[in-house]
């Protein structure tokens, strides 16, 4: 697929932001740090997790994505050196601000020190001070490319929606021309999404939706109808919906169609009318192309009923996700 083949067809505006995006975006969570909670990383990445090796791998995926027409790139302060890798790539390739849409997130700090065996890899703090500190850090690395800044893993319980200092900072940022969003996590994603819509401050929401955890779907539809752009993360459930661990029902349906499980899983996301962008968290160029093939899949509505058996209770899903080891 070339960039030209997406112009006028795949390109769309992300909700009310006016930002131009493509149906598939690139998320650098798995490429910006040596350890992450994705199944099969030892096979996917091999033994060399040095900064230089991970930078080279990141740039290879970014090059392939740009050549294929991808125009949304997603990072975060807690993704190790992801902002550094992306910012360096944007400068090295001479990409003019506004040519692509770049989103980042604040709220978590990476504390893993580039070690596989770190006791903790990230620490969460959703405070106004953290917003100011991390926004400065993000701007130092991404400069004018920053188009969207999101609260990382907002929840109703965190109190971030009631923190007037944080909300004031986000309003100032939005007034400066940077769109403001949030990402969600946990079994109460729907409550978080509805609260964000109620506030009227946010332009986008980034949430987990996949065949194992579809519970946020109705809330994402409400957000979409309210004008928010919807970004879907973890469409392959941290590797659980790939060839590494695909459930039988998904594996069979994919085989019957000559597809890989990850392709069909991401096609399921793209079939949702509220989905603006689904993120590919590919760790290699080959994985990226397998993910990207989802845009060519004509979704058969019969699959919704057939694959509904995969859905887990949200509490079970998030408990399983929380038990995944950093590898």
N, C-alpha and C positions, 0 to 999 in steps of 0.2 A: 504494500500500500504506500503510495506516495503522498507527500504533503498536499499536492494539488487535488488528489482524489477526495480529500476531506473538505476542501474549500466549498462553501455554499451548501454542503450536505451534512457533514459531521460537525462542523463548527456550530456552536450555539452560545448564547449568553447565559451566564451562571446566575439564575434568578434575577433579582433587581440590581445586581452589582454593575451590569454593563460589561463585565469582564468576559472576554472571548475564551472559550475552552473547547476541548474535544471530549468525546465520550469516554475515552480512556486517558488517564493521567498517570504520572510516575510518582510514587512515594518512595522516599529514600530511607525509610526506617531500617530496612534490612541491610543497607549498603553503607550507612554512615558510621557504624560502630561494629566492632568485631563480634560481639555476642548479641543474639536477639532470640525471641521466643517463636521461631519459625521451625517447624519440623523439617528435617533433612538438610539443615545448613552444612553439616560436615561433608555431605556428598556434593552439595551445590557449590561450596566455596573452596573446599580443599583445606590444606594446612596453612597456607600463607594468609594471615590476617593482618599483615603489617599495614601501616597507614598508606604507604605508597601503593601496595597491592589493592587495597580497598578503594583508593582514589582512582586508580586505573580502571578497576571494574565499574565503578560508578560512572566514570566518563564514557566507557564503552556502551553502557546501557543508555545513558543520556544521548549519546550520538545516534544510536539506533532509533531511539524514540523520536528525536527531532527529525531524522530522515523519513520516518514513517508518518509524520504529520502531527505527533502529539504536541499539544500546546499548553498543558497544565502540569506543573511540577510542585510537589508538596514535601516540605521538610519541617523540622522543629528544632528548638534549642536542645532538646534532650536526645536528638538522634546523633550523638557523638560529633563527628565532623561533617555532617550532611550539609549544613549551611555553607561551610567552608568549601566543600567539594563542589556544590552547585554554583556558588558565587565565582569560584575559580574557573569553572567550565564556561559560565556565561561570558566572563571577560575574555578567556582564551579564544572562544569561538566568535567573539565580536558581536554578540547578540544584543541588539538595541533594546533598552527598557520598553515594555509594551508589546514587543514582538511575541513574547510568550507570557503566560500568567503564572506568577509565583506566589504560593501561599506558604506561610510558616506558622508556628505555634509557640506560645509562651506558657509557662506554668510549671514545667518540669525542668530540672537541671541534670545534665549528664555528670555522673560522679564515678564512672567505671574506670577512669584512668587508662582506657584502652587495654584492659585486662579481661581475659576470659573468665577468670576465677574471682572477680570482684564480689564482695559481700553484697553490695548494692550497686545497681547500674544507673538509677535515676531517683531523684527526690522531688516530690511535688510541693509547690507552694503557690497558691493562688492569691497573692497579695498585690496591692498597688505598687509596693516597692519592687517586687519581682517583675511586674509588668514593665516598669520604667527601665530597670536594669537590663532585662532581656531584650526589650525593644531596641535599646542602644546597641546591644551586641549583635542583634539580627541586622540592623541597618548598616553596621560596620562591615558585615560580610556580604550582604545582598544589595545594599544601596537602593537606587531608584527602581530596582527590579521588584521590590516587595509590593505586591498588589493586595494581599489579603493576610490579615493577622488574626489568629484564632486562639481562644482559650483552650488549653490542652486538657482534655478529659474533665470538662465541667460536669458537676452533678448538683442536684438540688441540695443535697446534704452538705456540700462544701461551704455553702453560704456566699459563694461568689456573686450570685445574682442579687444579693442584698448589701453588698459592699459598695457604698456610694463612691468611694475613692477609685475603686476599680472601674465602675461604670462611667464615672466622669472621665477617667483616662481613655477609655475606649471611645467615648463620644468625641473627645478631642482628636483622637487618631482618625476617626471616621471623617470628621470635619476637614482634616488635612488631605483627604483624598484616598486614604487606604481603607478598603472594605474591612469590616469586622465580622468575625464568625466565632464558632465554637466547635469543639469536637466532644463527643459523648462516649460514655463507657458504662458497663454494668447492666444488671437486669432491669433497672429503672430508666433506661434511655428515654422512653416515651415521656415520662414526667419531666425530664430535663428539656427535651425538645419543646414540649408545650409551654413550659415556663419561659424559654427563650423567645418563642413566638409572641407570648403575652407582653414581654418587655418592649418589643418593637425596636430594639437597638441593633439586632443582628441581621447581617445580610446573607449569611450562609450557615449551614449546619453540616458537620462531618460526623457520620455515624456508622456503626457496625451494622451491616445487613448481609446475611448470607443464607444459604439453604439450611444451615443448622440453627441459625439465630435470626429469624425474620420478624421478631416481635415488634420492632420499631417501625415497621412498614406503615401502619395507619398514621402514626404521628409524623412520619416523614412526608406522607401525602398531605397532611394538614399544613406542614411547614411550606411545602412547595406551593400549595394553593394560596398561602399568605404572602408569597413572593420571595421566599428564601431560596437560594441555590442549595442543592443537595449534593454533597460529596460522599460517596460510599467507600469506607475503608474495610479491610479484612474480608474482602469478598471471597477469598479462598480459605478463610478461617485459620490463619496462621499455619497453612500447609495441610490442614485436615481435609481439604477438598481438592487436593492435588494427587498426582500419581503416587506420592509418598504414603498416603493413608486414606484414599478415597473410599467412602462407604460403597457397598456392593451396588445399591440402587443407582448411584451416580455413575459408577464405573461402567455398569452395563448400558445405561442410557447413552453415555459418551461413546462407547465402542460401537453401538448400533449406528451412530451418526458419523463415525470416522473422526471423532474428536478426542482431545485429551480431557480429563476431568476438570482441570482448571479452566479450560476454554468454556465448557458448558456451564460451570459454576458462575463465571463472570457474565456469560450471556444471560443467565437468570437475573442478574442485577440489572443489566441494560434493558431487560424487558419491562422493568417497572417504569411506569410513565412519569414518576417523580424523580427518577435518577438523573442528575445532571452530569456527573463524572463518577466513574469507578476507578479506584487507584490500583495500578499494578505495582506490587511490591517485589518485582522480579529481582533476583540476585545475579542474573546472567542475561546475555542477549537472547539466548535460546528460550529462556523462560519468558522474556518480554514478548517475543513473537508468538509464543503459545498463548499468552494472555490476550494479546492484541487480536488474535483470530476471533475472539468473541464478537467483535463488531460485525463480522460477516455471517453470524448465525441467525437464521430466521427462527425465532422462538415459536415452538409449538405449544399452544395453551394446554394441550394434554399433559405436558411435562409438569405443569404446576400441581396437578393432582397426583401424578405419579411420584414426584419427588417430595411431596408434602410429608411423607413418612420420615424424612430426614430431620425434621424440625425437633429440637430438644426444648425441654423446659428452660426458660432463661436462666434460672438459678443454677441449673445443672451445667448449662453451656459456659457460664462465666466462671464457675468453680473449676471446670476443666481447663479453661484458658489460663486461669490463675495458677494452675499446677504445672503448666508447661515450663520446662527448664530452659535457661539461657544457654544456647549452644553456638 
